[in-house]
Every structure is written in C-alpha cells, then in structure tokens.
Amino acid sequence: MKMGVKNCPKPAGMLAILFTLAVLIQSSYGRIHHHRFVVKSSSYTRLCSTKKILTVNGKFPGPTLKASRGDSLIIQFHNKAEYNITLHWHGVRQPRNPWSDGAEYVNQCPIRPGEKFTYKVQLTTEEGTMWWHAHSGWARATVHGMIIVYPEPGTGYPFPKPYAEVPIILGSGGKRMRWTYQEMQIRLEENQYCLMLTLSMDNLVICIHAPNKHGERYLLRIVSAIMDENVFFSIAHHKFTLVGTDGFYTRPFQTDYIMITPGQSMDVLLEADQPSSRLYYMAARAYSSAFGAGFDKTTTTGILQYGRASDHSSSTVFPRLPPYNSTRASTEFSRRLRSLASREHPIDVPLKVDTHLFFTVSVNLIDCRGSSCKGPFGKRFSASLNNVSFVQPSVDILQAYYHHIRGVFEGNFPRNPPVKFDYTGKNLPDNLLTSDFGTRALVLEYNASIELILQGTNVLASDNHPIHLHGYGFYVVGWGFGNFDPEKDPLGYNLVDPPQETTVGIPNNGWVAIRFRADNPGVWLLHCHLERHQSWGMSTIIVVKNGDTAQTRLLPPPHDLPSC
C-alpha cells in the first residue's frame, strides 16, 4: 500500500514567512559556491617514469576551493575511478552536518565506482588556509587540494595586506617526498605575479615577477599533505612571519623555519627584501623523533627566484635547517604559538571543565595469522588509543547512530587508560605491547566542557603523533615531556591566548592538553594523521549528543547518501 500527502494550498502569509526565512538563512551564511569533482585514474610522469594515480578533474594536486568566511560550497562528486572513495574537508567544522564530513565508514559509506554524491561544506568561523583530501585508505596521497577562506567582504586581514599569495602543498609522491604545487596567475595592483614549476628532479621554482616591487610582502599558504613525516621548512636568507594555523589567526611572530605535521596548514608572510641577483633555496627536511624508526632522510629543495632567470648570477644560497632529530627546534617553534585573541577574532577557552578525558597514544604489536610477519618479534604492527585499536565497521557509524542500528559500534570507549603505568618509561613490560580491538565510541553530552589529555607512550617506540579531531577546533592549553602530572601541569596552562588548531602534534614521549566545548552534535573521528598509524588503528569515535533545541540537533541525512 502506498501512502501519500495531499497537496493543500498554503496561505500567502505563510509563503512570505518561509521566503523571508530562506533569505535570512542564505544571507547569514554568505555566498554559495558550486563545484564539480570527478575522480579518476590519470597518467602522471615524475622522475622519468609514468604511472597511474588518482586525480580530481585530471589534476594533481586537485582544484583549489576559494570562498569567504561564512560561505558554503556544494561539491558534486562523481567517482570514475576503480576504487571506493570519500572526501574530507580538513579543518571545516561542518556544524550539525557530519553527513558531509567524509570519513569512510564513520560519516558515510564509501562512494563506489560510478556513483555520485553531493557534499555540502558549510564554513562558519574558519578563515585562512585549510585543505580537502580523500579519506579512504591511502588515496589522500594524490587526492587532495587546498581550501582558501578569505575574510568576509568589507573586512580585511588582521595583518598588512600581502601583495600576492603563494599556495604550497608539501606532499608525498614518487620514490621520495616531493613538492606538489598549485599553479596560479594573480593580478594585483596591475602587476603580474607568476608561479612556475620546473620538473627537474627536486627543483621547484617560484618566480616573483614584479617589476619595481622589490620589498613586497607575500602570503605563503602552506599545507602538509605528507603521509608520514613531520618536516622543517625554510627559505634561505628569508624570515617567516607566522600569522595563521589550521584556519585560525595567530599572534604574529618571526621565525627562520616552521615545523609542520601531516594534516596541518600554516599561513606565513614572506618579505621579498633580499638582493634580486641571487637564487635562494627553499628546503624541507623530515623531523624524526621516533627512536629506531625509519624515515625519509632526503632534503627536498626548491628555488625562490626574483624576476627572470637571465637576471641572476649562478650564486645560490641554501637555508640552515634544524637537524633531522632536533626536538629542541620543534619545541622552540611550538612554544611560540598563540591565538590572535583580538576583538575582531575572539577566543572562547573553556575555563571550567566538567568532563576530563585521558587518552594514551601507543604503537603496539599483534600476532600474525599463519606464518610470522616481518615486524619485531615476528609480529605485525598495530596502534591504539587507550589500548583500543579501532576496527572499521561495514556500516557507517553515523547512520547506525542516527537510525539506532544495533551491532555496529559500542558506546563504551574508556575515558581513562584501562591500565595505569609509567607511560614514557623505559623497558616497559611486554604485556603492554598487545592492544584490544573494537569499534568503540566515546559519548559526550551536548555543550559539555572538555579537557582531553593526549599522552604519548614508549610502548614499543615513542613518536611525535599529529592528532586530528574532525568537527571541531580546539585550544592547546598545555603540553610537555614525560608523564602528565594532574597536580602540577595544569598550573602552567595558557588559558589567555592558547593556539586554536584542528591538528596538534604530541611531543615525543610527552603530552598535550586540549580543551573544547562539545557544541557540534554528531559522530566525529579522532585519529593520528600519520597514515601508517591510522591504518594500524590509532583512531576512535566521539559521539556528541543532540541539544535541546532544533538549532542544536543533528541535521537529517541527505537523500543521496551512499549505501554500504
């Protein structure tokens, strides 16, 4: 038997009210930008070899999305590849709309080959540089691009206006870590600016072609799409002024280098104030904090060039990068991060906390099925949060939560370590090497004030873990080395202007304290952004319950949501 709804004429007054409401909603969220993404396999040549890689619209990296604060983006996505895939909008809160957050089997089932899905990306307070990437397996290695969010029309940057901007994506490709790039042509103040790429081994050439504009200021928009390595990045004889991270403004400070983790984005001002007759190397080098772990020892280089190549001598200058194992350099950079915390860009740090959480972050081992593996002790690697390795379900968790489907996940993720031990000690007992497995979520009340301690451990090996929380920006109120001390360490918290981020690096054998307000209902992923660690299970799910009003409740699912 079919059921229908009889169409009845609506009063003119009701139509006027609905029309007014629609206009108010659209105006309050700014402009709507429409894009079409087609993912497919394309031939790509690098290092004298050609191979098939996944691309979006035939580009690697993919298209840059540009919008203003408060705008929304509608992305019509068509999967023409031979693999399942989803897309994540890294750093975008997606208020009440985790349906478009894109974590595979968390927020949606994958988009299968030949299928389509429309992502709705709602910007709110984000402003600066972010990025989008695939969230299926290891596909983000080539399926990624930049998101640039400008200030609202009629407002400006909280720093001097740059003459031009240079988008730079650090990525992993070919046989070693490589530069990837966005080509742009920008015309500002009737002067031509160009970004050129020379595909000659490691050489990336940025050409600043601006006659009579020596001394101008450029905004470098930097994204780390690297799969498994934190890096130091610098340009010879040029100082950086850091002005933003992860779509949030920072208190500006000068530095000779940045240390950026996979998943992070940074906005950096560069003064073009050096003699134009020379060529200046820019370089990135891996920061390896994990004892005994392999890492990419190469130094990736590019060239910063003023004007035409014929105007230069053969003299080149190389930057002084920190040593690959310099925890001191990493620490000195991170210690200087502060929120801008201005009247135009206020912060709202939870000063009183009603929910305390403590997660250990560990690399583990598990027995192999059948013959022994090539890992330590003939086992294979796993990874965990609070000794739970995340198991990906076959039905996405958001649909299971929304439709009350049983058997997909459990809501009993531990709020504290199941076993307390000397987390960063040496010679830890072997029984700590093995983790439990499960699809377990942590359930939080709406609008709870959260403090989460992320404690690195020396189980198997310590490392610097970049942890990313979907659906939220958080305040990094404290961090340190060794085991977190709940009596002493909170006394040193920064509750005045802590940096606001969406991805934070836990120091090697150390801890990070973050705070946020659980005001975005839905199902959200928390995970390490080192791809190997996430694939080993270093993830968990945070479920935030609905609030009491219609404006604080999860939106209904879209009509074209992929099925599992």
Beta strands, then each sheet from edge to edge (+ up, - down):
strand 1: 32-46
strand 2: 49-56
strand 3: 65-68
strand 4: 72-79
strand 5: 87-90
strand 6: 116-122
strand 7: 128-134
strand 8: 144-150
strand 9: 164-173
strand 10: 176-181
strand 11: 185-188
strand 12: 191-194
strand 13: 205-208
strand 14: 217-224
strand 15: 230-235
strand 16: 240-245
strand 17: 248-255
strand 18: 258-260
strand 19: 265-271
strand 20: 279-287
strand 21: 299-306
strand 22: 316-317
strand 23: 355-366
strand 24: 380-385
strand 25: 388-390
strand 26: 436-438
strand 27: 441-444
strand 28: 449-456
strand 29: 465-469
strand 30: 474-481
strand 31: 500-501
strand 32: 503-506
strand 33: 510-517
strand 34: 522-528
strand 35: 539-544
sheet 1: 2+ 1- 4- 6+
sheet 2: 3+ 8+ 7- 5+
sheet 3: 10+ 9- 14- 19+ 16- 17+
sheet 4: 11+ 12-
sheet 5: 13+ 21+ 20- 15+ 18-
sheet 6: 13+ 21+ 20- 22-
sheet 7: 24+ 23- 28- 33+ 30- 31+
sheet 8: 25+ 26+
sheet 9: 27+ 35+ 34- 29+ 32-
end
